[in-house]
Amino acid sequence: MTTSMQDQLQEAIAPYRDRVDYLEIRLEQSESTSISFRGPQLDAVDRNFTLAGGIRACHKGGWSFVTFNGLAQLNDRIAEAVSQAHLVGKETTMLAPVEPIQDYVAVQLGRDPRGVTLEEKRRNLAKYNQLLLDFDPRIQTTMVSMSDRFGTTYFVNSLGTCIAQERLDVSGRFGAIAREEGSVPRQGFESVHSRTDYNILEGIEDRVLGAAKRAVGQLEAKSVKGGQYTVVLDPYLAGVFIHEAFGHLSEADGIYENPKMQELLALGKPLAIKQLNVVDDATMPGLPGSLKYDDEGVPAQRKYLIKDGILTQRLHNRETAGKMQEAPTGNARALNATYPPIVRMTNTGIETGEHSFQDMIKDIEEGVYAVRMLGGQTNGEMFTFAAAEGYMIRNGKLAEKVNDVTLTGNVFQTLKDIEAIGNDSIYVSGGCGKGGQMPLPVSVGGPHLRIKNVVVGGR
């Protein structure tokens, strides 16, 4: 079946190779299930089988993108994509060169979720949902879901590349909302993810209950007093900060036609303290953003966005790399084959430093320890994040719980205000949104991070 599918796509693309500057086909076959509870009620059970794809053509710098959902349509859709590229192309196609690749990338399976019945999945999820509901009478409702998806994406292009990549994602998401009379509702969340094994969802009672414990614990916390503090971010929040506030700025499709951003983000420019190293690494094993080839057939890489405090690389697809005369980085990604690939992050985080957590807080007279993220937004250089949990730091020790912790600042100033980088590291799974493609699997992480002069707002 695999060889037949790849042969069919190569045969389909062959007559059109010389009619445009570049042509590619991506076809994806997938099987997925998802189950969700909201409070005590079963909210949804879905099972899907799909076969769909997309065709991109580029001629004289003009791009077209056409989708299809059956092989019978393929030849007509290729002709349509080629015709549209001719209509819009007026300039010069500039794509960074890559070597043609032929490869098949298989998943190393543990327990395959396709062999687990829907009833067993529902029963397992119902058990975790009931654990949350029974934890404390102040738990008002829950939001619990699991999903698994196995897909194979076939990619061929006019350069001779022919790649098939299998991918499995198994996820569990557990949320609890707690409330008591006269109080603001508080939330707690936990999630698990695996690229190989359904059993990631087995035997995780303690982790699931963490969502309820965090929600109830926040009911007992008081709102933080607004002001300027030395703040310590936990690895989760440090990873989200570097992804949202800096990682998106590193995506070259927002730079190559923006003179202001080119000036702000000139390679070789000192941006942070010398101890800071920021990476985007698709080669890390088993994480949501890990891949062998991106959706343009470019091999995955480990990139240093910041090395020793210096801006050293940015994230590219083949077009942005070609136009900026830089090397492609393997960061062209699409939510699925019916979307065009755009410049996206993979696994983005901060490399470990040399400080223990106790060393980082021992000389802080009054500060804030911010844990996990509840929400946030970025606007160019500026960011605002709401921590899911918080603790005051007093005289070098963790003190009372606080809530309503929002962190605001300018990313470039904040990178220079980092005072210490932890010697620990955790990466967590996430979903990134951009260009209408959400949630693209990524992960974020790094060590604890100590930052001075952070503006903290309370309620």
MOVENWO-V958923 format. One record per residue. RES is the residue in one small letter. OMEGA is omega in radians with two decimals (NA if undefined). Layout:
RES & OMEGA
RES & OMEGA
This chain:
m & -3.12
t & -3.14
t & 3.13
s & -3.13
m & 3.14
q & 3.10
d & -3.14
q & -3.12
l & 3.11
q & 3.11
e & -3.13
a & -3.06
i & -3.01
a & -3.08
p & -3.03
y & -3.04
r & -3.05
d & -3.09
r & 3.07
v & 3.12
d & -3.12
y & -3.13
l & 3.10
e & 3.02
i & 2.96
r & 3.13
l & -3.09
e & 2.97
q & -3.11
s & 3.07
e & -3.07
s & 2.98
t & 3.03
s & -3.14
i & 3.13
s & 3.01
f & 2.96
r & -2.98
g & -3.12
p & -3.03
q & 2.95
l & -2.99
d & -3.10
a & 2.97
v & -3.09
d & 3.01
r & -3.04
n & 2.96
f & -3.09
t & 2.92
l & -3.09
a & -3.11
g & 3.13
g & 3.13
i & 3.03
r & 3.05
a & 3.09
c & 3.10
h & -3.11
k & 3.09
g & -3.11
g & -3.07
w & 2.94
s & 3.11
f & -3.08
v & 3.12
t & 3.09
f & 3.13
n & 3.06
g & -3.10
l & 3.12
a & -3.12
q & -2.86
l & -3.08
n & 3.12
d & -3.11
r & 3.06
i & 3.12
a & 3.13
e & 3.13
a & 3.12
v & 3.14
s & -3.12
q & 3.10
a & 3.10
h & -3.12
l & -3.02
v & -3.07
g & -3.11
k & -2.99
e & -3.13
t & 3.08
t & -3.12
m & 3.13
l & 3.09
a & -3.11
p & 3.00
v & 3.13
e & 3.06
p & -3.09
i & 2.96
q & -3.06
d & 2.99
y & -3.08
v & -3.08
a & 3.03
v & 3.03
q & -2.97
l & 2.83
g & 3.05
r & -3.05
d & -3.13
p & 3.12
r & 3.09
g & 3.13
v & -3.07
t & 3.05
l & -3.14
e & 3.11
e & 3.11
k & -3.14
r & -3.11
r & 3.13
n & -3.13
l & 3.11
a & 3.12
k & -3.14
y & 3.13
n & -3.13
q & 3.07
l & 3.13
l & -3.11
l & -3.09
d & -2.99
f & -3.04
d & -3.14
p & 3.12
r & 3.03
i & -3.04
q & 3.12
t & 3.14
t & 3.01
m & -2.99
v & 3.14
s & 2.98
m & 3.08
s & 2.98
d & -3.11
r & 3.04
f & -3.13
g & 3.00
t & 3.14
t & 3.10
y & -3.09
f & 3.01
v & 3.06
n & -3.04
s & 3.11
l & -3.13
g & 3.09
t & 3.09
c & -3.04
i & 2.94
a & -3.14
q & 3.00
e & 3.09
r & 3.03
l & 3.00
d & 3.04
v & -3.06
s & 2.97
g & -3.12
r & -3.00
f & -3.13
g & 3.09
a & 3.08
i & -3.12
a & 3.11
r & 2.97
e & -3.00
e & 3.11
g & -3.09
s & 3.03
v & 3.08
p & 3.13
r & -3.02
q & 2.98
g & -3.08
f & 3.01
e & 3.11
s & 3.04
v & -3.10
h & 3.03
s & 3.06
r & -3.02
t & -2.82
d & 3.06
y & -3.06
n & 3.00
i & -3.12
l & -3.13
e & 3.00
g & -3.08
i & -3.11
e & -3.10
d & 3.13
r & 3.13
v & -3.14
l & 3.06
g & 3.12
a & 3.13
a & -3.13
k & 3.14
r & 3.14
a & -3.14
v & 3.14
g & -3.14
q & 3.06
l & -3.08
e & -3.11
a & 3.07
k & -3.13
s & 3.12
v & 3.06
k & -3.11
g & 3.12
g & 3.12
q & -3.04
y & 2.77
t & -3.04
v & 2.99
v & 3.09
l & 3.02
d & -3.07
p & 3.13
y & -3.09
l & 3.07
a & 3.12
g & 3.11
v & 3.12
f & -3.06
i & 3.08
h & -3.02
e & -3.00
a & -3.11
f & -3.08
g & -3.14
h & 3.08
l & -3.12
s & -3.14
e & -2.90
a & 3.12
d & 3.04
g & -3.06
i & -2.86
y & 3.06
e & -3.09
n & -3.08
p & -3.14
k & -3.14
m & 3.08
q & 3.12
e & 3.14
l & -3.01
l & 3.08
a & 3.13
l & -3.10
g & -3.10
k & 3.04
p & -3.10
l & -2.97
a & 3.05
i & -3.04
k & -3.09
q & -3.02
l & 3.02
n & -3.13
v & -3.10
v & 2.87
d & -2.91
d & 3.11
a & -3.10
t & 3.10
m & -3.02
p & 2.91
g & -3.11
l & -3.10
p & -3.12
g & -3.09
s & 3.13
l & 3.09
k & 3.09
y & 3.07
d & -3.04
d & 2.91
e & 3.13
g & 3.13
v & -3.12
p & 3.10
a & -3.07
q & 2.92
r & -3.10
k & 2.99
y & 3.07
l & 3.02
i & 3.11
k & -3.11
d & 3.10
g & -3.07
i & 3.05
l & -3.01
t & -3.12
q & 2.95
r & -3.04
l & -3.00
h & 2.67
n & -3.07
r & -3.11
e & 3.14
t & 3.08
a & 3.13
g & -3.10
k & 3.14
m & 3.11
q & 3.08
e & -3.10
a & 3.04
p & -3.02
t & -3.13
g & -3.10
n & 3.01
a & -3.07
r & 3.09
a & 3.12
l & 2.97
n & -2.99
a & 3.10
t & 3.04
y & 3.05
p & 3.09
p & 3.06
i & -3.08
v & -3.10
r & 3.04
m & 3.09
t & 3.02
n & -2.97
t & -3.11
g & -3.11
i & 3.08
e & -3.09
t & 3.07
g & -3.00
e & -3.01
h & 2.98
s & 3.13
f & 3.14
q & 3.08
d & -3.07
m & -3.07
i & -2.92
k & -3.13
d & 3.10
i & 3.13
e & 3.07
e & -3.13
g & -3.10
v & 3.00
y & -3.08
a & -2.99
v & 3.10
r & -3.13
m & 3.09
l & 3.14
g & 3.13
g & 3.09
q & 3.06
t & 3.10
n & -3.07
g & -3.11
e & -3.01
m & 3.12
f & 2.97
t & 3.11
f & 3.02
a & 3.12
a & 3.11
a & 3.14
e & 3.09
g & 3.06
y & 2.97
m & 2.97
i & -3.13
r & 3.10
n & 3.03
g & -3.14
k & 3.03
l & -3.11
a & -3.00
e & 3.04
k & 3.03
v & 3.07
n & -3.08
d & -3.12
v & 3.04
t & -3.10
l & -3.06
t & 3.07
g & 3.05
n & -3.01
v & -3.08
f & 3.07
q & -3.12
t & 3.11
l & 3.11
k & -3.12
d & 3.07
i & -3.09
e & -3.11
a & 3.13
i & -3.03
g & 3.12
n & 3.08
d & 3.13
s & 3.07
i & 3.00
y & -3.14
v & -3.10
s & 3.12
g & 3.08
g & -3.05
c & 3.11
g & 3.08
k & 3.05
g & -3.14
g & -3.14
q & -3.03
m & 0.00
p & 3.07
l & -3.10
p & 3.07
v & 2.90
s & -3.13
v & 3.12
g & -3.10
g & -3.13
p & 2.93
h & -3.07
l & 3.08
r & -3.07
i & 3.13
k & 2.98
n & 3.12
v & 3.08
v & -3.13
v & 3.11
g & 3.05
g & 3.14
r & NA
